[in-house]
Structure formats: structure tokens, C-alpha cells
Amino acid sequence: MARLKPFILSLAVILADQLTKMWIVMTIPEGTVGHSFLSGFLRIVHVRNDAVAFSLGSSLELPVKVALFIVLPIVLVSFLSFLIVSKRYDGELTALERWCLAGIVGGGVGNLIDRIFRSLRVVDWVSVRMYGLFGMDYFPTWNLADAAVVCSVILLAILLLFNHKKA
């Protein structure tokens, strides 16, 4: 039963992600800015991404998109879920590392829900001004699922780096 505890994080991420996306879809017309804060530094918008990070793959054919954006993520989420519950990796994965994997699973499932039920289009809604840094006025729009994946991957990388150094 203790092995299933990290999935509490997965469920929390999925729930928060889907509720915020539902709020965006219900209150902000697609392609518009709903709210702007801190002189436009942070904007709440409603955009749909039909690809992956930074709109990579938007021009791919439908069968390729289904394979890369639905089938492959399902395989990856399943594999990460196996790692979380598997006794086989007890000596290699700490409890915190399993929780990081659960954060990745939650974010992955959050975006998979969109891809499956919103015609391969993920609802993104957080837009942050970059003031020309890296040639961008605004960073590519993202959502809570994206944030969960990125934060979990960064923390996992740090944990694995320091655990590897100890070994």
C-alpha cells in the first residue's frame, strides 16, 4: 500500500490541471487574453497546442501524431508507474525519486486527457513575458501539467545526480 502513496501526487496534479483547464475553457474564448497581471508580465490566456513543447510536431500527419502524442506517452506513463510500484528498484530509487516520477505521471496524464478528449489539442493558459530574452516576447504558453513535469524532472535530475555521486 505504501508503494501507491506517490500516486496521491499524480491524482492531485491531474485534478488541479483538469480543473484549471476547465475554468479556462469556460471563461476565456480560445485565442484571447483573459487576464493580465504585473503590467503584462503574467497573462492568463486560452490557447490550444496541437503538438508538444514549443509546438514541435504541429505539422505531422494525424497517424504520426496519434503514435507520438498518445500511444508513446501512454507507454511512458505506464513504464514510470511500474517503476514507482516495483519492488525490483527498491535499492535504486528513493521514496522522493518515486514521488518525482509520480509528478511526471500526473502531468503526463493531465496532457494525455486533453489529447484524447480535445482532438489532440492541449489547453495551455499561462503566458510569461520574456522581454526579448532569447528572442522571445513571451515564453511558450504552458499549463499545470507542463509545470508538474518540468519541476519533477528537474528535481529528479538533481536527486539522481547527488545520489550517483554518493555511490
N, C-alpha and C positions, 0 to 999 in steps of 0.2 A: 504493500500500500504506500509506503514511503517513496517508492520509485515514481509514483504517479503525482506526487506533490508539485513538481515543476510545471505540470500541465495547468495548474492554477494560474500561473503567469500567462500561458498560452491562451487560456479562455478569457482572461482579463483583457489581453491585447485585442483579441478577436472582437469581444463585446464593445470595448471602447472605440475601436476602429470602425466597426459597422454602425454604431450609434452616431458617431460624428459624421460619417458619410451620409447617413440617412438625413441628418439635420441639414447638411449642405444641399443635398438633392431637393429637399422640401422647401428650403428658404432662399436659395440663391439660384437664379437662372444660369444654365450652363454657359460658360464663356464670359462670365461677368465677375466683377469685384463686388463682394457683398459688404465688406468692412475693411477699413484701413486704419492702422494704428501707428503711433510714433512717426508722424509725418510721412507715411507711406513705407516705412521700413518693414513693417509686417502687414501683409494683406491676407484676408480670408477670401478665397476665390472659389469658383466651381469650374474645374477643367476635367477633361477625360483623357486619359493616356491609353492609347491602344497598342502600346509596346512595353518595354521595360525601362530601366533607369535612363534618363536623358533622352527618352523617346527612341532608343535604339531598337530597330526592328520594325518600325511602323510601316515600312513598305514591303514587308514579307507577304507571301501568299498565305491565304487562310489555313490550309493544311499545315504549313510550317509553323504558323503562329500557334495553332492548337497544340502541336507537338512540343514547341519550345516554351509556351507560356501557360499551358495547362498540364500536359502529361509529364513533362520533365519536373516541374515544381511539385507535382503530387508524389513522384518518385523520391525527390529530395526531402520533402516533408516527412514522408514515411520512413526514410532512412534515418533522419535526425530523431524522429520519435523512437525508433528502435534503439538508437544509441542512448537515449535518455533512460529507457526502462531496462536495458540489457545488463545482466549481471556480468557478462563477459568483459565489460570495460570498467569494472569496479576499481581496479588498480591504476587505470589510466585517466579516468575522468573524475574530477572532484564534484561535490554537490553543486558548487557555484557554477562550474562549467556546464553541468546539466541544466541549470536554470538559464544560462545563456542560450543553450540550444533550444530551450522551451520558448524563449523570447523570439528566436528566429522562426520557430514553428508557428507561433501566434501571428507574427507579421506575414509570414508566407501564406498562411490560411486566410488571413484577412484579405489579402490581394487576390488570392485564388477565388474567393467567393465573388468578388467583383467580376473577374474574368469569366467565370462560369455563368453568372446570373445577369451580367450587364453587357453582354455581347462583346466580350474580350476587352472591355474598356474599364479601366480602374479610375475611380473618383479620387482626384488629388485636390487639395484645398489650402495648403499652407504655402505662401509665397513670401520670400525674404529678399529684400533689396541688397544687391551686391556692390552698388555704386561703381560699376565699371571694372571691379576686380575680376581678373581672368577674362576680361572682355564681355562680362555679363552685367546687364542692368539688374536682372533678378535671377536668383538661383532657380533651377528647375523645380516646379511645384511638386510637393510631396504630401503624404498623409501619415497618420499614426502608425500604420503597418510598416511603412518605409522606415520611420524613425525607430521602431522597435527592432527591426532587422539590423539597421546600421549600428545602433548603440550596442546591441547584443554581440554583433560580430567584433566590434572594437574591443569591448570588454573581454570577450573570449580570446581574442588575439593577445591581449596583454597578459591574461592569465596563463595561456599556453606558453608564451614567451618566458615568463618568470618561472613557471613550473619546469620548463625544459632546462633552464639554466641551473636549477637546483639539482636535477637528475645528472 
